[in-house]
């Protein structure tokens, strides 16, 4: 085998390949996890009675723990299951924030106002 054939064979083995269906399913799991944990965190923040900036800091801490948990679930090898590490860390962040604020204000109103 010539050296150019060997180099091209090595180059082809370095290119990551992903199944589009599996990648889409993994991204859906991340989205659902973040949405669910945002709802739970919003209810907890409302029950505890967080106000203003404290509630948003609580959300960021919960999302940080969620990102670490998702990375742990992937065995800290996100490149095997996702096309980018940013997908694991930041995907669904803003959608989760909206759910968090909705359930935070709802739970706060139920517990502390009524």
Residue, then its C-alpha position, 0 to 999 in steps of 0.5 A: x500500500x502506498x503512503x498516499x493511500x495510507x494517509x487518505x485512509x487515515x484521514x477518512x477514519x478521523x472524520x466523525x459520522x453521525x446518524x441524523x435520527x440519533x442526533x435529533x433524538x439526543x437533541x430532543x432529550x436535551x430540550x425535554x430535560x431542560x424544559x422539565x427542570x426549568x418548570x421544577x426550578x420555577x415552582x421551587x423558586x416560587x415556593x421558596x420565595x425568591x425575588x428579582x435577581x435571586x430567582x434568575x441566579x437560581x435558574x442559572x445554577x439549575x441550568x449549570x447543574x443540568x449541563x453537568x448532568x447531561x455531560x455525565x450522562x454522555x460519559x463526558x464524551x459529548x463528541x460521540x453523541x452530539x455534533x458540538x459541545x455547545x449543544x449540550x451546554x446551551x441548547x434550550x436555554x432561553x426556552x427553559x428561561x421562559x418556562x421558569x419565569x412562568x412557573x416561578x411567578x405562578x407558584x410565588x403568587x399561589x403561595x405568597x400572595x393568595 
